[in-house]
Every structure is written in C-alpha cells, then in structure tokens.
Amino acid sequence: MSINVTRSSMPSYEEYCEEIKTIWDTVHLTNMGPIHNKLKEQLREYLKVQNIELFVNGHLALYTAIRALGLKGEIITTPFTFASTTNAIIQAGCTPVYCDIKDDYTIDESRIESLITENTVAILGVHVYGNICAVNEIQHIADKHRLKVIYDAAHAFGVEYQGRGIGDYGDISMFSFHATKVFHTIEGGCLTFRDNTLAEKIFQERNFGVAGEALTRFGTNAKMNEFQAAMGICNLRHIDEEILTRKAAFEHYEERLAGVKGIKLLKFTDGLKQNYAYYPILVEPSDFGADRDTVAIKLGEQGIFARKYFYPLVSENKEFGCDMTANTPKALALSRKILCLPLYAHLTTEEIDLICDNLLK
C-alpha cells in the first residue's frame, strides 16, 4: 500500500455525467457557456467576493492579474511559494524583489517597506498552507506608498478572516482549482476583485485581447471550458463535507504530533476560518535526531510519500544567474526543513497513525 501526499476528490461518475448532459444539447463547449456562468455565480457567493472571473488554470489567472493592473516595474513578493508566482511576474514583464518570511511562512510585512524603491509597483503576497498574510498591515503599507496588492491565494480556497472572504482583500486575489487543491475543476482558477472597472480588462486579457470586433490589447487564451466547470459544480456541492473531513484528519495529526521534540507545527492566524489544505511540519534535525531529507526518504521506503514543499526556493532558479537568496535567510533555512505530510479528505485515522508511527521511528 502507498499513501500519496494528496489525492483528488471527485464526485460520483453518475453525478458528473448528469452535470455534463446539457453540453450535448447546447453544443457549447467553451467561451463562457451556461455551466461556466453557473459556476461563476456559485463561487462568487461561496467565496464572499464582489467580482470573480474563471480561468483555465491558476497560473494564467495570476499572469492576467498583473497584466490587467497595468503593472511594469518591481513587485515585492516571497520566495516561499510555488514556481508559478515568480513565473507570472517575469512573464508579465515585471521584476520580482524577494522579501523574507515569518514563522508562519508568509511574507514578513515588517520588511516590506525597506525594499520599496521608485520602481516598486505592487506587493504580491502568498497565503501559504491555508494560512494568510498580514492583510491589514500590507494594505496600510500599500496605501501609504500607492502600490497595488495582489494575493496568490492558491492554498486559501474557502478561507475567511474576521468573517470576510479572503479573496475580498487587496486589489486582486488568485485562487487555484488544480486537481490537488481543496476545491478543484480538474485544472482551473479564478481572480476575485472589488474594482468593477477591472472586469472588462480581465475579460479581454483572458480572451486574446479581443473586445467585440476590436483588438484592444495583447492578451492570451485562458478561458475555462464547460467540462471543467461541470466538475467544479459537482465538487462545490460537497465542499463543506470535504473541509470537515480534512479537519478531522488535521486534528488527528495534531493529537499525534503536538509536543514532539524537534517537530514544529503550523500556527494559524487568529480569527481565521481554515480550510485544512495541507499538513506541514518543520523538522529540526538537532532536536528530532534526523533531518528532513532523511525523514522523507525513510517514509518513502514505507510507501508514504511526503513532499518537500516548498523546496527549492523559486529564487534559486538558475535562470537568475546569481544568488537571489542572500536577503531571505529565513525562507532559505525553512525550505530545508519543511515537509508536507499526506492530507486529503478520505485519509483514514489508521493511515494517519501509520504515517505518525513511521515518522516517530
């Protein structure tokens, strides 16, 4: 038996087939069809946001956000994220400036202002493992320096802070609907935003830059199709149950691992409605008796596949041609100790016990 770090949740075969039946009647496969539009409205309500646009994947959504805001210059961001975040910044013609992180793995807002220059145009924070950036403090800094705020919320579907949907903070937030996420549309993503005037720009960027018969800008093709949207509608029916099941698994891990010497667990922001997206542990080799890499290898030998996530840092990409990690020592150190244990909706108590038993050996 093997236990992977994640496993996609899926509706029943019959439920999905029922949802896609109408596609054969409408023959509307893509280009904002009726199923796409139905999912869009359902997600707007569920995420508690004012505006939302759906995408074929989260990466193109993030790229489009930068383009739609008309950003050209330096974007202060975190190196503790998936490659997509940096790739989107560079592909949109901007320059990433890396800020170190805090013990909760999110960008350290106390260091942001020291990195602002005359070329800074935005702050791009990343909500990590379902935990969130210091959104109020970051907004204060952005307002003070007239900067835009974008959030990579790929890990934060359904998360709320002080009763407000996390996608309602900043200028634009990106959610990923990849198959490994809490909620998925096989591949997919969305942008959420408060400024109504951004809707047309985002629509055009997502659709080749076309507006009616006019070509108004350079765009890309990032539309979600009807089959993806149908999977999303099915999965959204079960999302609350999905998160409750994840919560039970998360809490059992906590029972087994809280207080273990050399294992540090993630502390969540107060006032947060969690989504239990990941279960990261930080392995301190001097206290635990083994380093993170050894732990991952030993678990793998038992058919338990944890993930070194995020490792390496995106700032270690060889394309930079120089050391981009010097100013982010905490992120660099944590990337060598972090390990995400398996977590998904149908992970059983017995499997979690097996994982923890092997880990503690």
C-alpha positions in Angstrom: 0.0 0.0 0.0 1.2 3.5 -0.7 -0.1 6.8 0.7 0.5 9.8 -1.5 0.8 13.4 -0.2 -2.6 14.2 -1.8 -5.4 12.6 -3.6 -8.0 14.4 -5.7 -11.6 14.4 -4.5 -14.2 13.5 -7.2 -17.9 13.3 -7.4 -19.5 10.0 -8.4 -19.3 9.1 -12.0 -23.1 9.3 -12.3 -23.2 12.8 -10.7 -20.6 14.2 -13.2 -22.3 12.5 -16.2 -25.6 14.1 -15.2 -24.0 17.5 -14.9 -22.4 17.4 -18.4 -25.5 16.1 -20.2 -26.7 19.5 -21.3 -23.4 20.1 -23.1 -24.7 17.7 -25.8 -27.9 19.7 -26.1 -26.2 23.2 -26.2 -23.0 22.1 -28.0 -21.5 25.0 -26.1 -18.0 23.6 -25.1 -16.2 26.7 -24.0 -16.2 30.5 -24.4 -18.2 31.3 -21.2 -21.0 28.8 -21.6 -24.0 28.3 -19.3 -22.2 25.8 -17.0 -19.3 28.2 -16.7 -21.6 31.1 -15.8 -23.5 29.0 -13.3 -20.2 28.0 -11.5 -19.0 31.6 -11.6 -22.1 32.8 -9.7 -22.0 29.9 -7.2 -18.3 30.6 -6.5 -18.9 34.4 -6.1 -21.4 33.6 -3.3 -19.3 30.9 -1.7 -16.1 32.9 -1.6 -18.0 36.0 -0.4 -16.5 38.3 -3.1 -17.8 41.1 -5.2 -16.4 40.1 -8.6 -15.0 36.9 -10.0 -13.7 35.6 -13.3 -12.9 32.0 -14.1 -9.7 30.7 -15.8 -8.4 27.5 -17.4 -5.7 27.4 -14.7 -4.4 29.5 -11.7 -1.1 30.4 -13.4 -2.7 32.2 -16.3 -5.1 33.9 -13.8 -2.2 35.3 -11.8 -0.4 36.4 -15.0 -3.6 38.1 -16.2 -4.0 39.9 -12.8 -0.6 41.6 -13.2 -1.4 42.5 -16.8 -4.9 43.8 -16.1 -3.5 46.2 -13.4 -1.0 47.5 -16.0 2.0 46.9 -13.8 5.5 47.5 -15.1 8.3 47.5 -12.6 9.3 45.8 -9.3 6.9 43.6 -7.4 7.8 42.7 -3.8 7.0 39.1 -3.2 8.0 36.0 -1.3 10.4 33.3 -2.4 8.5 30.7 -0.3 5.9 29.8 -2.9 5.4 27.6 -6.0 7.3 28.5 -9.2 4.1 29.9 -10.8 4.2 33.0 -8.7 7.6 34.2 -9.9 7.0 32.9 -13.4 3.8 35.0 -13.7 5.7 38.1 -12.5 8.5 37.7 -15.0 6.3 36.6 -17.9 4.2 39.8 -17.3 7.3 41.9 -17.8 7.9 42.7 -14.1 10.8 42.1 -11.7 10.4 40.1 -8.5 12.0 41.5 -5.4 12.2 38.9 -2.7 11.2 39.6 0.9 11.9 37.2 3.7 9.1 35.3 5.6 7.9 34.9 9.1 7.5 31.8 11.3 4.0 31.2 9.8 5.7 31.0 6.3 4.0 34.1 4.9 5.7 37.3 3.7 7.2 39.4 6.6 5.3 42.7 6.4 7.8 44.3 8.7 10.5 44.0 6.0 8.4 45.2 3.0 9.0 49.0 3.3 12.8 48.6 3.3 12.5 47.0 -0.1 10.3 49.7 -1.7 12.1 51.9 -4.4 10.9 54.3 -7.0 10.4 51.3 -9.3 8.1 49.4 -7.0 4.6 49.0 -8.3 3.0 46.2 -6.2 3.1 43.8 -3.3 2.3 40.2 -4.2 1.7 38.2 -1.0 1.2 34.4 -0.9 -1.2 32.7 1.5 0.6 29.5 2.5 -0.9 26.2 3.5 -4.3 27.8 4.2 -2.7 30.4 6.5 -2.9 34.1 5.4 -0.6 37.1 5.1 -1.0 40.1 7.4 -3.6 41.6 5.0 -4.5 44.7 7.0 -0.8 45.7 7.6 0.1 45.0 4.0 -2.8 47.2 2.8 -1.7 50.0 5.1 1.8 49.9 3.5 0.4 49.8 0.0 -1.9 52.7 0.6 1.0 54.7 2.1 3.2 54.1 -1.0 0.4 54.0 -3.6 1.1 50.4 -4.5 -1.2 47.6 -5.8 -1.8 44.5 -3.7 -2.2 41.1 -5.3 -2.6 37.8 -3.4 -1.7 34.3 -4.6 -4.5 32.5 -2.7 -3.9 29.1 -4.4 -3.9 27.5 -0.9 -6.7 29.5 0.6 -10.0 28.4 -1.1 -12.9 29.0 1.4 -10.7 30.7 4.0 -12.2 33.6 5.8 -10.6 36.2 8.0 -12.7 38.0 10.6 -15.9 36.9 8.8 -14.7 38.2 5.4 -13.8 36.1 2.4 -10.0 36.1 2.0 -10.5 36.9 -1.8 -12.0 40.2 -0.8 -8.7 41.6 0.4 -6.2 43.5 -1.8 -6.8 44.6 -5.4 -6.9 41.1 -6.9 -6.6 37.6 -5.5 -5.9 34.4 -7.4 -7.3 31.0 -6.5 -6.1 27.8 -8.0 -8.6 25.0 -8.8 -5.9 22.4 -9.6 -6.8 18.8 -9.0 -4.6 18.7 -5.9 -6.4 21.5 -4.1 -9.2 21.5 -1.6 -11.6 22.5 -4.4 -10.9 21.7 -8.0 -12.1 21.9 -11.5 -9.5 19.3 -12.7 -7.4 22.3 -13.8 -8.6 25.8 -13.3 -8.5 29.0 -11.3 -10.1 32.4 -10.8 -9.5 36.0 -10.0 -11.5 37.9 -7.4 -11.6 41.7 -7.1 -13.6 44.6 -5.8 -13.0 47.2 -8.6 -15.8 46.7 -11.1 -13.7 48.5 -13.8 -11.2 45.6 -13.8 -13.8 43.2 -15.2 -13.5 44.3 -18.8 -9.7 44.4 -18.7 -9.6 40.9 -17.2 -12.1 39.6 -19.7 -10.1 41.0 -22.6 -6.8 39.7 -21.3 -8.2 36.2 -20.9 -9.7 36.3 -24.4 -6.8 37.2 -26.7 -7.3 41.0 -26.1 -10.5 40.9 -28.2 -13.4 43.2 -27.3 -16.3 42.6 -29.8 -14.7 43.1 -33.2 -11.9 45.3 -31.8 -8.4 44.3 -30.8 -7.8 46.4 -27.7 -4.6 44.9 -26.1 -2.3 41.9 -26.3 -4.0 39.0 -24.5 -3.9 35.3 -24.0 -6.3 32.4 -24.1 -7.2 31.4 -20.5 -10.9 30.6 -20.6 -12.4 27.8 -18.5 -14.3 25.2 -20.5 -17.6 23.6 -19.8 -16.3 20.2 -18.7 -14.0 21.9 -16.1 -16.9 24.0 -14.9 -19.1 20.9 -14.5 -16.5 19.2 -12.3 -16.4 22.4 -10.2 -20.2 22.5 -9.8 -20.2 18.9 -8.6 -17.3 19.4 -6.2 -18.8 22.6 -4.8 -21.9 20.6 -3.7 -19.6 18.6 -1.4 -17.1 21.2 -0.4 -18.3 21.7 3.2 -18.2 18.0 3.8 -14.7 17.9 2.2 -13.4 20.5 4.5 -14.9 18.9 7.6 -13.3 15.6 6.7 -9.9 17.3 6.2 -10.4 19.0 9.6 -10.8 15.6 11.3 -7.6 14.3 9.7 -5.8 17.5 10.5 -6.8 17.3 14.2 -5.8 13.7 14.5 -2.3 14.7 13.2 -2.3 17.4 15.9 -3.1 14.8 18.6 -0.2 12.6 17.5 2.5 15.2 16.8 1.8 18.1 19.2 4.7 18.4 21.6 7.0 16.1 19.8 10.6 17.3 20.3 12.1 18.5 17.0 8.8 18.8 15.2 7.2 22.3 14.8 3.6 22.6 13.7 2.0 25.5 11.8 0.3 28.1 14.0 -2.7 29.7 12.2 -3.7 33.4 12.3 -6.2 34.2 15.0 -9.7 34.9 13.6 -9.3 32.6 10.7 -11.8 30.1 9.2 -9.5 27.4 8.0 -9.7 25.1 5.0 -7.2 22.4 6.2 -5.4 22.4 2.9 -2.0 21.0 3.9 -0.3 19.5 6.9 3.3 20.9 7.0 5.8 20.0 9.7 9.2 21.7 10.3 11.9 19.2 11.2 14.7 20.4 13.5 17.4 17.8 13.0 19.3 18.6 16.1 16.3 18.0 18.3 14.5 15.4 16.3 17.5 13.2 15.6 17.2 13.2 11.8 16.9 15.8 9.1 14.0 16.5 6.8 15.6 14.7 3.8 16.2 11.6 5.8 12.7 11.6 7.1 11.3 11.9 3.6 13.4 9.0 2.4 12.5 6.8 5.3 8.8 7.5 4.9 9.1 6.8 1.2 10.6 3.4 1.9 7.4 2.5 3.8 5.2 3.7 0.9 4.4 7.1 2.5 5.1 9.9 0.1 5.5 13.3 1.8 6.5 16.4 -0.1 9.3 18.9 0.4 7.0 21.9 -0.3 8.4 24.5 -1.0 11.8 23.3 -2.0 13.9 24.6 -3.6 13.0 28.3 -3.3 11.8 29.9 -6.5 14.6 32.4 -6.0 17.1 29.6 -6.6 16.1 29.3 -10.2 19.3 29.0 -12.3 17.8 31.4 -14.9 18.5 34.3 -12.5 22.2 33.6 -12.9 23.1 34.9 -9.5 22.4 34.2 -5.8 18.9 35.6 -5.1 18.6 34.0 -1.6 21.0 36.2 0.3 18.3 38.6 1.6 15.9 35.9 2.6 17.9 33.7 5.1 14.8 32.5 7.0 13.0 31.3 3.8 16.2 29.5 2.8 16.6 27.8 6.1 12.9 26.8 6.4 12.9 25.4 2.8 15.5 22.8 4.0 13.3 21.7 7.0 9.7 21.8 5.7 7.8 18.6 4.9 4.2 18.3 4.0 2.6 15.1 5.2 -0.2 13.4 3.3 -3.5 15.1 3.8 -6.7 14.7 1.8 -10.4 14.3 2.6 -10.5 10.5 2.8 -7.3 9.8 4.6 -8.2 7.4 7.4 -7.3 7.6 11.1 -5.5 4.3 10.6 -3.4 5.7 7.8 -2.5 8.8 9.8 -1.5 6.5 12.7 0.7 4.6 10.3 2.3 7.8 9.0 2.9 9.1 12.5 4.3 5.8 13.8 6.8 5.7 11.0 7.7 9.3 11.4 8.4 8.9 15.1 10.7 6.0 14.4 
